[in-house]
Amino acid sequence: MLVGGGLPDLLSLGGTIKLTRYFGAGINIGLIPTVKISFYGDATLSFQEYDAYGHIFPFGGAFFLGAGVGYATVRGTLATHFDLSSYQKQYPGRGIPPSADASSQASVRTLVLTPQIGLLHTFSSGFTLGADVGAQVPIAPSQVDFSTQIPSTIPPAFKAQIQKQYIDPNDAKVRSSLDKIGRTPIPTFGIKIGWLL
């Protein structure tokens, strides 16, 4: 079992088995807590990755070449507070609130390939240290799924108009962030520590 950290996975947990002196395999779960990365746009993002990988140790030592394949799920959220006072003045007595909050939420699940090179050394006690670098390459991004709702305080007669002016631009920003992530290769770096039996 190995735990580690790095980029893009701030925290990773997985299991590795060295089948022979020259070949190993394992599974990995990587997580990024909620963060905002300006390179990808305005949305706040969270990330989970699950993959299976194989390592070839060409010299029978610590140095390896490897690749993993799995799925990365990215969730994006963008909360906006918008002023409806102009609507309130234009349509007095129609129950329009002075302001409202909307949260555009979406997710995308992407098949990723992760080639790597690195070092993984196991001491005689089983204590293991490792480091690797590589890239996470999106192969087949899926459709972005939305779960945005118009605030319930807005009267039904004005929902379509307010949706177009305030909600749709929010959705577009979230979609832009997730589309970019779903198509952009990401450099990876990891450090691992644990025990191998």
Secondary structure as a PSIPRED ss2 file (coil, helix, strand):
# PSIPRED VFORMAT (PSIPRED V4.0)

   1 M C   1.000  0.000  0.000
   2 L E   0.000  0.000  1.000
   3 V E   0.000  0.000  1.000
   4 G E   0.000  0.000  1.000
   5 G E   0.000  0.000  1.000
   6 G E   0.000  0.000  1.000
   7 L E   0.000  0.000  1.000
   8 P C   1.000  0.000  0.000
   9 D C   1.000  0.000  0.000
  10 L C   1.000  0.000  0.000
  11 L E   0.000  0.000  1.000
  12 S E   0.000  0.000  1.000
  13 L E   0.000  0.000  1.000
  14 G E   0.000  0.000  1.000
  15 G E   0.000  0.000  1.000
  16 T E   0.000  0.000  1.000
  17 I E   0.000  0.000  1.000
  18 K E   0.000  0.000  1.000
  19 L C   1.000  0.000  0.000
  20 T C   1.000  0.000  0.000
  21 R C   1.000  0.000  0.000
  22 Y C   1.000  0.000  0.000
  23 F E   0.000  0.000  1.000
  24 G E   0.000  0.000  1.000
  25 A E   0.000  0.000  1.000
  26 G E   0.000  0.000  1.000
  27 I E   0.000  0.000  1.000
  28 N E   0.000  0.000  1.000
  29 I E   0.000  0.000  1.000
  30 G E   0.000  0.000  1.000
  31 L E   0.000  0.000  1.000
  32 I E   0.000  0.000  1.000
  33 P E   0.000  0.000  1.000
  34 T E   0.000  0.000  1.000
  35 V E   0.000  0.000  1.000
  36 K E   0.000  0.000  1.000
  37 I C   1.000  0.000  0.000
  38 S H   0.000  1.000  0.000
  39 F H   0.000  1.000  0.000
  40 Y H   0.000  1.000  0.000
  41 G C   1.000  0.000  0.000
  42 D C   1.000  0.000  0.000
  43 A C   1.000  0.000  0.000
  44 T E   0.000  0.000  1.000
  45 L E   0.000  0.000  1.000
  46 S E   0.000  0.000  1.000
  47 F E   0.000  0.000  1.000
  48 Q E   0.000  0.000  1.000
  49 E E   0.000  0.000  1.000
  50 Y E   0.000  0.000  1.000
  51 D E   0.000  0.000  1.000
  52 A E   0.000  0.000  1.000
  53 Y E   0.000  0.000  1.000
  54 G E   0.000  0.000  1.000
  55 H E   0.000  0.000  1.000
  56 I E   0.000  0.000  1.000
  57 F C   1.000  0.000  0.000
  58 P C   1.000  0.000  0.000
  59 F C   1.000  0.000  0.000
  60 G C   1.000  0.000  0.000
  61 G C   1.000  0.000  0.000
  62 A C   1.000  0.000  0.000
  63 F E   0.000  0.000  1.000
  64 F E   0.000  0.000  1.000
  65 L E   0.000  0.000  1.000
  66 G E   0.000  0.000  1.000
  67 A E   0.000  0.000  1.000
  68 G E   0.000  0.000  1.000
  69 V E   0.000  0.000  1.000
  70 G E   0.000  0.000  1.000
  71 Y E   0.000  0.000  1.000
  72 A E   0.000  0.000  1.000
  73 T E   0.000  0.000  1.000
  74 V E   0.000  0.000  1.000
  75 R E   0.000  0.000  1.000
  76 G E   0.000  0.000  1.000
  77 T E   0.000  0.000  1.000
  78 L E   0.000  0.000  1.000
  79 A E   0.000  0.000  1.000
  80 T E   0.000  0.000  1.000
  81 H E   0.000  0.000  1.000
  82 F E   0.000  0.000  1.000
  83 D E   0.000  0.000  1.000
  84 L C   1.000  0.000  0.000
  85 S H   0.000  1.000  0.000
  86 S H   0.000  1.000  0.000
  87 Y H   0.000  1.000  0.000
  88 Q H   0.000  1.000  0.000
  89 K H   0.000  1.000  0.000
  90 Q H   0.000  1.000  0.000
  91 Y C   1.000  0.000  0.000
  92 P C   1.000  0.000  0.000
  93 G C   1.000  0.000  0.000
  94 R C   1.000  0.000  0.000
  95 G C   1.000  0.000  0.000
  96 I C   1.000  0.000  0.000
  97 P C   1.000  0.000  0.000
  98 P C   1.000  0.000  0.000
  99 S E   0.000  0.000  1.000
 100 A E   0.000  0.000  1.000
 101 D E   0.000  0.000  1.000
 102 A E   0.000  0.000  1.000
 103 S E   0.000  0.000  1.000
 104 S E   0.000  0.000  1.000
 105 Q E   0.000  0.000  1.000
 106 A E   0.000  0.000  1.000
 107 S E   0.000  0.000  1.000
 108 V E   0.000  0.000  1.000
 109 R E   0.000  0.000  1.000
 110 T E   0.000  0.000  1.000
 111 L E   0.000  0.000  1.000
 112 V E   0.000  0.000  1.000
 113 L E   0.000  0.000  1.000
 114 T E   0.000  0.000  1.000
 115 P E   0.000  0.000  1.000
 116 Q E   0.000  0.000  1.000
 117 I E   0.000  0.000  1.000
 118 G E   0.000  0.000  1.000
 119 L E   0.000  0.000  1.000
 120 L E   0.000  0.000  1.000
 121 H E   0.000  0.000  1.000
 122 T E   0.000  0.000  1.000
 123 F C   1.000  0.000  0.000
 124 S C   1.000  0.000  0.000
 125 S C   1.000  0.000  0.000
 126 G C   1.000  0.000  0.000
 127 F E   0.000  0.000  1.000
 128 T E   0.000  0.000  1.000
 129 L E   0.000  0.000  1.000
 130 G E   0.000  0.000  1.000
 131 A E   0.000  0.000  1.000
 132 D E   0.000  0.000  1.000
 133 V E   0.000  0.000  1.000
 134 G E   0.000  0.000  1.000
 135 A E   0.000  0.000  1.000
 136 Q E   0.000  0.000  1.000
 137 V E   0.000  0.000  1.000
 138 P E   0.000  0.000  1.000
 139 I E   0.000  0.000  1.000
 140 A E   0.000  0.000  1.000
 141 P E   0.000  0.000  1.000
 142 S C   1.000  0.000  0.000
 143 Q C   1.000  0.000  0.000
 144 V C   1.000  0.000  0.000
 145 D E   0.000  0.000  1.000
 146 F E   0.000  0.000  1.000
 147 S C   1.000  0.000  0.000
 148 T C   1.000  0.000  0.000
 149 Q C   1.000  0.000  0.000
 150 I C   1.000  0.000  0.000
 151 P C   1.000  0.000  0.000
 152 S C   1.000  0.000  0.000
 153 T C   1.000  0.000  0.000
 154 I C   1.000  0.000  0.000
 155 P C   1.000  0.000  0.000
 156 P H   0.000  1.000  0.000
 157 A H   0.000  1.000  0.000
 158 F H   0.000  1.000  0.000
 159 K H   0.000  1.000  0.000
 160 A H   0.000  1.000  0.000
 161 Q H   0.000  1.000  0.000
 162 I H   0.000  1.000  0.000
 163 Q H   0.000  1.000  0.000
 164 K H   0.000  1.000  0.000
 165 Q H   0.000  1.000  0.000
 166 Y H   0.000  1.000  0.000
 167 I H   0.000  1.000  0.000
 168 D H   0.000  1.000  0.000
 169 P H   0.000  1.000  0.000
 170 N H   0.000  1.000  0.000
 171 D H   0.000  1.000  0.000
 172 A H   0.000  1.000  0.000
 173 K H   0.000  1.000  0.000
 174 V H   0.000  1.000  0.000
 175 R H   0.000  1.000  0.000
 176 S H   0.000  1.000  0.000
 177 S H   0.000  1.000  0.000
 178 L H   0.000  1.000  0.000
 179 D H   0.000  1.000  0.000
 180 K H   0.000  1.000  0.000
 181 I H   0.000  1.000  0.000
 182 G C   1.000  0.000  0.000
 183 R C   1.000  0.000  0.000
 184 T C   1.000  0.000  0.000
 185 P C   1.000  0.000  0.000
 186 I E   0.000  0.000  1.000
 187 P E   0.000  0.000  1.000
 188 T E   0.000  0.000  1.000
 189 F E   0.000  0.000  1.000
 190 G E   0.000  0.000  1.000
 191 I E   0.000  0.000  1.000
 192 K E   0.000  0.000  1.000
 193 I E   0.000  0.000  1.000
 194 G E   0.000  0.000  1.000
 195 W E   0.000  0.000  1.000
 196 L C   1.000  0.000  0.000
 197 L C   1.000  0.000  0.000
